[in-house]
């Protein structure tokens, strides 16, 4: 357990990016057309593998804590229309790609991908395989809402090609569930896990949360203990981000019902204690995995990555984002699809990749991004070595190192020569250290979530 000192409280109270990319999505600019994205795609080499992300923007219910791009369809017609347009989008991306090494990783997010009918999900998987040439042994991961998971859908995942399922559990406390409009008893989650495993998908992740209304260190720890009885392979532990100015439905959660920063710290400590006591390995700032899980191996080997889905063992340098709000990433920059379904659909009708925002990265962006990624993944980095690997002088980022040295007095990190290490027990504040290397000023309207 790490005591929350006054100086650590100041840092934990900062509002900072989660650094799932650098520069962050708030730096993206309006895209006049898809020409720049097509130029980036044209630079893909025959040996480059792809990663595919599919955003399904629908849920059976709207949970009040949710920060995702989603809506309740109120019938299947909107979903069927979306699937038709998604097929068109896959055609456009596929046609724009030069020869490549196939898709090594597919991730379905949302929303809730299990809002699709079982047959439609199976057909979608087949279409992805045809359009992007799924490689043998590719990981196919799908996010699921266990509270509305049809048993037939769950049991059919393995046959459809899914290899990993991620369940949004969040909490098992009935009162907390009521306060965030996500009622899902343990028995329902247990049945979902059983059905998924029965269908041949052995790798299962849980998303858990702290900082929700009504949560305490005790009920957070109890929820984690209950969750681990189902033996998930990975657990992501997220702090609730209260951003009602971005997600209006979060106004259903009164701010006065939320724990303060010290309370959030205690809840995170309680959750982490349970996970570590059960033998899980800490991954970055908020993930945990069984020692035998591929992500733990990637951490040991220094090959862990961070992208818009969080921590990943996906090595692909090119990410193709499909669906409204999805983000694509190439070595040259980022491109984000229109978030509104009608605008996304209108671009497809015109035969355009539905890109609405983009950012071409500079060499300095890529250098700083590499340092930030290693800090976020490994909790340590040899800054000088990264600079040299990028063709820069070893001292190219000494400005960031000097900022990191200033954090040493507060115990956040250790700096020796040009090497930085986040202090033991403070991995959840890794982004405070990573921010030392962020030289992209946030837009005036930017409002990030709490660092804890």
Backbone torsions as a table, in degrees:
resi	resn	phi	psi	omega
1	UNK	NA	139.2	179.9
2	UNK	-112.6	121.5	-178.8
3	UNK	-68.4	141.9	178.4
4	UNK	-89.0	98.3	177.9
5	UNK	-77.8	169.8	179.3
6	UNK	-61.7	-39.5	-179.7
7	UNK	-68.9	-39.4	176.9
8	UNK	-66.5	-34.7	177.8
9	UNK	-60.7	-39.3	178.1
10	UNK	-61.2	-45.5	-179.1
11	UNK	-69.6	-39.6	179.4
12	UNK	-65.9	-21.4	-179.0
13	UNK	-87.1	-3.0	179.9
14	UNK	-73.2	151.9	174.8
15	UNK	-101.7	117.4	-171.6
16	UNK	-140.2	156.3	174.3
17	UNK	-65.9	159.7	174.6
18	UNK	-88.2	-4.7	177.1
19	UNK	53.1	49.1	168.5
20	UNK	-78.9	-6.9	170.9
21	UNK	-155.5	163.5	167.6
22	UNK	-143.3	127.2	-7.3
23	UNK	-60.5	162.5	-178.4
24	UNK	-78.0	167.5	-176.2
25	UNK	-61.7	-23.3	178.9
26	UNK	-67.9	-14.8	177.7
27	UNK	-87.5	-8.9	-178.6
28	UNK	-63.2	150.1	-178.7
29	UNK	-117.8	157.8	177.7
30	UNK	-56.9	138.3	179.1
31	UNK	-100.8	120.1	-179.5
32	UNK	-68.4	-27.8	179.7
33	UNK	-162.1	-167.7	-178.1
34	UNK	-102.1	12.4	-172.8
35	UNK	-62.3	-44.5	-178.1
36	UNK	-64.7	-41.4	177.7
37	UNK	-61.0	-42.7	178.6
38	UNK	-63.5	-36.1	176.5
39	UNK	-61.9	-43.5	179.6
40	UNK	-63.6	-42.2	179.1
41	UNK	-62.1	-35.5	-179.4
42	UNK	-64.5	-19.2	-179.5
43	UNK	-87.5	-3.2	178.9
44	UNK	-64.5	136.4	-178.1
45	UNK	-95.0	157.2	179.6
46	UNK	-58.2	-23.9	-179.3
47	UNK	-89.6	-2.9	-177.2
48	UNK	-81.9	126.1	174.1
49	UNK	-85.6	155.8	-179.9
50	UNK	-108.2	153.5	166.4
51	UNK	-118.9	136.0	-177.0
52	UNK	-116.0	128.5	173.1
53	UNK	-116.6	131.3	179.3
54	UNK	-118.3	120.7	179.9
55	UNK	-100.1	118.0	177.2
56	UNK	-101.9	107.0	-167.4
57	UNK	-88.4	40.2	-177.1
58	UNK	-136.6	148.2	174.8
59	UNK	-139.1	153.0	175.7
60	UNK	-69.9	-24.9	-179.9
61	UNK	-146.8	160.0	176.9
62	UNK	-106.6	111.9	177.9
63	UNK	-81.9	136.3	-169.4
64	UNK	-71.4	-18.6	178.6
65	UNK	-84.5	-10.4	-166.9
66	UNK	-64.9	137.7	175.7
67	UNK	-113.9	14.0	-175.2
68	UNK	-91.5	163.8	173.6
69	UNK	-81.9	102.6	-177.6
70	UNK	-157.4	167.9	175.9
71	UNK	-156.6	164.7	176.5
72	UNK	-92.2	121.2	-171.5
73	UNK	-74.7	-22.8	-178.1
74	UNK	54.5	54.8	-177.9
75	UNK	121.8	163.3	-173.2
76	UNK	-90.7	-8.9	-176.5
77	UNK	-59.1	-44.0	-179.6
78	UNK	-64.0	-36.6	179.1
79	UNK	-68.1	-43.4	178.8
80	UNK	-61.4	-41.4	177.9
81	UNK	-64.0	-41.8	177.7
82	UNK	-59.3	-44.1	-178.2
83	UNK	-63.5	-38.1	176.8
84	UNK	-62.7	-42.3	179.5
85	UNK	-71.8	-34.1	177.2
86	UNK	-62.7	-38.2	176.3
87	UNK	-61.4	-39.6	177.0
88	UNK	-64.1	-41.9	179.3
89	UNK	-62.8	-41.9	178.3
90	UNK	-61.6	-38.1	176.6
91	UNK	-59.4	-44.2	-177.0
92	UNK	-66.6	-46.0	178.9
93	UNK	-64.4	-43.8	-178.8
94	UNK	-60.2	-42.3	-179.8
95	UNK	-67.7	-27.6	-178.0
96	UNK	-82.1	-12.7	-175.9
97	UNK	-85.0	136.2	169.7
98	UNK	-77.9	-179.8	175.8
99	UNK	-54.6	136.5	-178.0
100	UNK	-144.2	178.9	-173.8
101	UNK	-93.2	10.2	177.7
102	UNK	91.5	172.7	-177.7
103	UNK	-89.5	120.5	-179.9
104	UNK	-95.0	-12.9	-175.2
105	UNK	-153.8	135.1	174.9
106	UNK	-129.9	135.1	180.0
107	UNK	-133.8	125.1	175.5
108	UNK	-101.5	122.9	178.3
109	UNK	-130.8	-172.8	-177.8
110	UNK	-177.0	-148.7	19.0
111	UNK	54.9	-168.0	178.5
112	UNK	-129.2	106.7	177.2
113	UNK	-56.3	-24.8	178.1
114	UNK	-79.4	10.5	167.1
115	UNK	-75.7	-14.0	176.0
116	UNK	-77.7	150.2	172.0
117	UNK	-66.6	150.3	-177.0
118	UNK	-55.4	-47.0	-179.0
119	UNK	-64.1	-37.5	-179.9
120	UNK	-68.0	-38.4	177.6
121	UNK	-65.3	-41.8	178.5
122	UNK	-62.0	-43.2	177.8
123	UNK	-63.4	-39.9	179.5
124	UNK	-62.7	-42.8	176.8
125	UNK	-58.9	-42.9	-179.7
126	UNK	-64.7	-39.7	179.8
127	UNK	-65.4	-42.0	177.0
128	UNK	-59.8	-42.4	178.3
129	UNK	-60.0	-39.7	179.9
130	UNK	-73.0	-43.3	-174.2
131	UNK	-74.8	-33.6	-172.1
132	UNK	-121.9	7.2	174.1
133	UNK	53.7	78.3	179.9
134	UNK	-61.8	127.1	-177.7
135	UNK	-78.5	149.2	174.1
136	UNK	-58.6	135.3	-179.8
137	UNK	81.1	6.1	179.6
138	UNK	-63.1	144.0	173.5
139	UNK	-85.0	132.5	176.3
140	UNK	-123.2	111.8	-175.3
141	UNK	-113.7	145.0	-179.5
142	UNK	-136.8	133.9	174.5
143	UNK	-85.5	138.4	-174.4
144	UNK	-134.0	145.3	170.9
145	UNK	-95.4	104.5	-174.8
146	UNK	-67.0	-19.7	-180.0
147	UNK	-73.5	-18.6	179.8
148	UNK	-132.9	42.9	-177.7
149	UNK	-100.2	113.1	178.4
150	UNK	-67.0	132.4	-178.7
151	UNK	-56.8	-38.5	179.4
152	UNK	-66.1	-38.8	176.8
153	UNK	-60.6	-48.2	-178.0
154	UNK	-61.6	-43.9	-177.0
155	UNK	-73.4	-16.3	179.8
156	UNK	-93.7	-2.2	-175.4
157	UNK	-63.5	-45.1	-179.0
158	UNK	-61.1	-44.3	179.8
159	UNK	-64.5	-29.2	179.1
160	UNK	-76.5	-13.8	178.6
161	UNK	112.4	0.5	180.0
162	UNK	-71.6	138.1	179.9
163	UNK	-116.3	-15.1	-179.2
164	UNK	-146.8	136.7	178.4
165	UNK	-121.3	137.4	179.5
166	UNK	-118.4	118.5	-174.9
167	UNK	-103.7	130.5	176.6
168	UNK	-81.4	86.3	-177.8
169	UNK	-84.6	-51.2	175.6
170	UNK	70.2	-60.3	-179.3
171	UNK	-160.6	152.2	173.6
172	UNK	-106.9	1.2	-178.5
173	UNK	-74.9	120.3	-174.9
174	UNK	-59.7	-38.4	-178.4
175	UNK	-69.8	-40.5	176.9
176	UNK	-64.6	-42.9	177.2
177	UNK	-57.4	-42.8	179.7
178	UNK	-62.4	-40.3	-176.1
179	UNK	-69.9	-20.7	-179.9
180	UNK	-113.0	9.9	176.3
181	UNK	61.2	44.8	177.5
182	UNK	-140.5	79.5	-179.7
183	UNK	-85.3	117.4	176.8
184	UNK	-153.5	95.5	-179.4
185	UNK	-60.0	158.4	179.2
186	UNK	-53.3	-42.3	-176.5
187	UNK	-59.8	-34.5	179.5
188	UNK	-70.4	-41.5	177.9
189	UNK	-67.0	-41.4	178.0
190	UNK	-60.0	-42.8	178.7
191	UNK	-64.3	-39.1	178.7
192	UNK	-62.5	-45.1	179.0
193	UNK	-62.2	-43.7	179.4
194	UNK	-61.4	-43.4	-179.1
195	UNK	-65.7	-40.7	179.6
196	UNK	-63.1	-46.5	-179.9
197	UNK	-67.1	-36.9	178.2
198	UNK	-62.8	-30.1	179.3
199	UNK	-82.7	1.0	173.4
200	UNK	102.8	5.0	177.1
201	UNK	-98.7	110.3	-175.6
202	UNK	-91.6	-30.8	-175.5
203	UNK	-84.9	117.5	-175.4
204	UNK	-130.6	131.2	176.0
205	UNK	-110.2	150.4	171.4
206	UNK	-119.4	137.6	166.3
207	UNK	-97.4	126.8	176.9
208	UNK	-124.0	157.3	-175.6
209	UNK	-133.5	154.6	166.4
210	UNK	-129.2	167.7	179.6
211	UNK	86.0	4.2	177.5
212	UNK	-78.4	158.8	179.4
213	UNK	-61.4	133.3	179.4
214	UNK	87.2	-4.9	179.1
215	UNK	-79.8	146.4	176.4
216	UNK	-134.8	164.5	175.2
217	UNK	-54.2	-38.7	-177.6
218	UNK	-68.3	-46.8	-177.2
219	UNK	-77.6	-22.7	171.8
220	UNK	-66.5	-46.8	178.7
221	UNK	-62.1	-39.7	179.3
222	UNK	-64.3	-40.4	178.5
223	UNK	-64.6	-40.6	178.2
224	UNK	-64.8	-42.0	179.0
225	UNK	-61.2	-43.2	177.7
226	UNK	-64.1	-43.9	-179.8
227	UNK	-60.0	-42.4	-176.4
228	UNK	-70.8	-15.5	174.6
229	UNK	-65.8	-18.4	177.9
230	UNK	-93.9	1.0	172.2
231	UNK	55.3	59.0	172.6
232	UNK	-69.6	150.8	179.1
233	UNK	-76.6	-34.6	179.3
234	UNK	-135.3	150.5	174.4
235	UNK	-132.5	126.2	171.8
236	UNK	-100.9	127.8	-176.7
237	UNK	-113.0	102.7	-174.2
238	UNK	-106.0	141.3	170.8
239	UNK	-87.1	132.3	179.2
240	UNK	-59.9	129.5	177.1
241	UNK	-102.2	110.6	-178.2
242	UNK	-88.8	100.0	-176.6
243	UNK	-130.0	62.2	-176.7
244	UNK	-63.1	-18.4	175.7
245	UNK	-71.5	-19.4	176.1
246	UNK	-101.3	-37.9	-177.9
247	UNK	-122.9	99.8	-170.4
248	UNK	-62.0	-31.3	-178.9
249	UNK	-65.2	-19.2	177.1
250	UNK	-66.8	-14.0	175.2
251	UNK	-64.5	-15.1	174.5
252	UNK	-68.4	-14.5	177.1
253	UNK	-102.0	108.1	179.9
254	UNK	-62.6	132.0	-178.9
255	UNK	-58.6	-31.3	-178.5
256	UNK	-71.1	-11.6	177.6
257	UNK	-86.8	-2.9	-175.3
258	UNK	-96.7	145.3	177.5
259	UNK	-66.7	151.0	174.2
260	UNK	-77.6	-177.7	-175.2
261	UNK	-61.0	-41.5	179.0
262	UNK	-63.3	-37.9	177.4
263	UNK	-66.5	-41.1	177.4
264	UNK	-62.1	-41.5	178.6
265	UNK	-58.5	-46.6	-179.2
266	UNK	-63.7	-38.7	177.9
267	UNK	-65.1	-44.1	179.0
268	UNK	-63.0	-41.4	177.6
269	UNK	-60.1	-43.8	-179.1
270	UNK	-62.7	-43.2	-179.9
271	UNK	-65.0	-45.8	-178.5
272	UNK	-63.9	-37.0	179.1
273	UNK	-60.6	-41.6	178.4
274	UNK	-64.5	-45.9	-177.7
275	UNK	-62.9	-46.2	-179.4
276	UNK	-67.2	-36.3	178.3
277	UNK	-65.0	-26.5	178.5
278	UNK	-90.1	7.9	173.4
279	UNK	88.8	8.8	178.3
280	UNK	-74.8	147.8	179.8
281	UNK	-93.8	134.9	177.6
282	UNK	-72.3	129.6	178.7
283	UNK	-118.5	110.3	178.2
284	UNK	60.4	-141.9	-173.1
285	UNK	-92.6	-16.9	-173.3
286	UNK	-152.5	14.0	177.6
287	UNK	-116.2	155.7	178.1
288	UNK	-141.3	145.5	-177.3
289	UNK	-145.6	154.1	171.0
290	UNK	-61.9	146.0	-179.2
291	UNK	-55.1	-30.9	-179.0
292	UNK	-87.0	-1.6	-179.1
293	UNK	-71.6	144.3	179.5
294	UNK	-53.9	-32.8	-179.6
295	UNK	-66.3	-36.5	176.9
296	UNK	-65.8	-38.2	177.8
297	UNK	-65.7	-40.8	178.5
298	UNK	-63.6	-37.5	177.5
299	UNK	-62.1	-45.8	-179.5
300	UNK	-61.5	-37.8	-176.9
301	UNK	-85.2	-3.6	-178.1
302	UNK	75.4	22.4	-177.1
303	UNK	-112.3	10.5	177.7
304	UNK	-65.4	142.2	-178.5
305	UNK	-121.3	164.8	175.0
306	UNK	-133.5	129.4	177.2
307	UNK	-141.3	-164.5	-173.1
308	UNK	-67.1	-14.7	175.3
309	UNK	-93.5	3.0	-179.8
310	UNK	104.7	-140.6	177.5
311	UNK	-81.1	143.5	-175.2
312	UNK	-152.2	155.7	170.7
313	UNK	-103.1	16.9	179.0
314	UNK	-77.7	118.1	-176.7
315	UNK	-89.1	-3.8	-173.1
316	UNK	-62.8	139.7	179.2
317	UNK	-89.2	-12.2	-177.7
318	UNK	-120.5	123.9	178.1
319	UNK	-115.3	125.9	176.0
320	UNK	-105.6	118.1	179.8
321	UNK	-98.9	126.0	-178.3
322	UNK	-116.1	139.9	178.5
323	UNK	100.3	164.6	-179.0
324	UNK	-58.1	135.5	177.2
325	UNK	75.7	-7.6	-176.8
326	UNK	-65.0	145.8	-178.4
327	UNK	-111.8	133.1	173.4
328	UNK	-103.2	149.1	-179.1
329	UNK	-135.9	132.0	173.2
330	UNK	-127.0	165.5	177.5
331	UNK	-55.8	-26.1	-176.7
332	UNK	-86.8	-14.8	-178.8
333	UNK	162.8	-167.9	-175.4
334	UNK	-123.9	148.4	176.3
335	UNK	-139.2	128.6	-178.6
336	UNK	-114.4	133.3	175.7
337	UNK	-67.8	156.7	173.6
338	UNK	-55.9	136.2	-178.2
339	UNK	-79.7	-35.5	179.0
340	UNK	-76.1	131.8	-176.3
341	UNK	-59.6	-39.2	-178.4
342	UNK	-66.6	-38.4	178.7
343	UNK	-71.3	-39.0	175.2
344	UNK	-60.0	-45.9	-179.1
345	UNK	-65.9	-38.0	-178.8
346	UNK	-63.9	-39.5	177.7
347	UNK	-63.3	-41.2	179.1
348	UNK	-64.2	-37.4	178.3
349	UNK	-61.3	-31.5	-180.0
350	UNK	-85.7	1.3	179.7
351	UNK	78.0	20.7	-179.0
352	UNK	-103.3	147.0	164.4
353	UNK	-60.3	133.7	-169.0
354	UNK	-80.2	42.3	-177.7
355	UNK	-77.8	129.2	177.9
356	UNK	-117.4	-20.8	179.2
357	UNK	-138.7	150.8	-176.1
358	UNK	-156.6	167.0	174.2
359	UNK	-156.7	120.4	172.5
360	UNK	-84.5	124.0	-177.7
361	UNK	-85.0	149.2	175.8
362	UNK	-93.8	170.1	175.4
363	UNK	-59.8	-37.7	178.4
364	UNK	-67.6	-37.9	175.6
365	UNK	-57.4	-45.9	-176.6
366	UNK	-67.4	-36.7	176.9
367	UNK	-64.9	-50.7	179.9
368	UNK	-63.7	-38.4	178.4
369	UNK	-62.1	-37.2	179.3
370	UNK	-65.7	-41.3	178.3
371	UNK	-66.1	-44.5	179.4
372	UNK	-61.7	-42.6	-179.3
373	UNK	-62.6	-43.0	-179.5
374	UNK	-67.0	-37.1	176.0
375	UNK	-64.5	-43.1	-178.5
376	UNK	-69.0	-31.0	-177.9
377	UNK	-89.7	-52.2	-172.2
378	UNK	-95.2	-13.7	-176.1
379	UNK	64.3	16.9	174.1
380	UNK	-160.6	156.9	179.5
381	UNK	-161.5	143.0	170.4
382	UNK	-93.5	96.6	-172.9
383	UNK	-62.3	-41.1	-179.7
384	UNK	-60.8	-41.7	179.7
385	UNK	-65.1	-40.0	178.1
386	UNK	-64.2	-41.3	178.2
387	UNK	-60.2	-46.3	180.0
388	UNK	-63.2	-39.7	179.3
389	UNK	-63.7	-25.0	178.5
390	UNK	-94.6	11.2	177.5
391	UNK	77.0	21.4	-179.1
392	UNK	-112.8	164.7	174.8
393	UNK	-64.7	149.3	-177.7
394	UNK	-58.2	-28.6	-178.3
395	UNK	-95.5	17.5	-175.4
396	UNK	-61.5	-26.9	-178.5
397	UNK	-115.2	32.1	179.2
398	UNK	-64.6	-22.1	176.3
399	UNK	-61.9	-43.9	177.9
400	UNK	-67.4	-38.1	178.3
401	UNK	-62.0	-39.9	178.9
402	UNK	-64.7	-37.6	176.4
403	UNK	-65.5	-39.0	178.9
404	UNK	-66.3	-37.6	178.3
405	UNK	-60.7	-32.8	179.2
406	UNK	-66.6	-21.4	178.9
407	UNK	-82.2	-13.6	-177.0
408	UNK	-61.8	-36.5	-178.1
409	UNK	-62.0	-27.0	179.2
410	UNK	-92.4	0.7	175.1
411	UNK	82.5	11.5	-176.6
412	UNK	-75.0	-31.4	-174.6
413	UNK	-156.4	169.5	172.6
414	UNK	-119.6	136.6	178.9
415	UNK	-125.1	124.7	177.6
416	UNK	-132.1	119.8	-172.3
417	UNK	54.3	-117.0	178.4
418	UNK	-113.1	25.1	177.3
419	UNK	-107.0	136.5	179.7
420	UNK	-122.0	141.8	173.7
421	UNK	-137.8	127.0	174.4
422	UNK	-66.8	137.4	-175.5
423	UNK	-63.9	143.2	177.1
424	UNK	-55.9	138.2	179.7
425	UNK	84.9	-3.6	-177.9
426	UNK	-120.9	24.9	-179.3
427	UNK	-59.5	-29.4	-178.4
428	UNK	-67.0	-13.4	176.3
429	UNK	-104.4	21.2	-177.9
430	UNK	-58.3	-34.2	-177.4
431	UNK	-70.9	-19.3	173.6
432	UNK	-65.7	-41.8	178.1
433	UNK	-71.3	-43.0	180.0
434	UNK	-59.9	-33.1	-178.0
435	UNK	-62.9	-17.9	176.8
436	UNK	-60.8	-24.2	-176.8
437	UNK	-103.4	6.6	179.6
438	UNK	-90.0	108.1	-179.6
439	UNK	-109.2	14.0	175.6
440	UNK	-93.4	109.0	-179.7
441	UNK	-62.5	135.6	179.1
442	UNK	-69.5	142.9	175.3
443	UNK	-57.1	152.4	-178.5
444	UNK	-55.4	-29.9	-177.2
445	UNK	-86.8	-2.6	-174.4
446	UNK	-68.3	134.6	175.5
447	UNK	-139.2	106.1	-177.2
448	UNK	-90.1	169.6	177.9
449	UNK	-81.0	168.1	178.8
450	UNK	-63.7	149.2	-180.0
451	UNK	-69.4	-15.0	178.4
452	UNK	-122.1	NA	NA
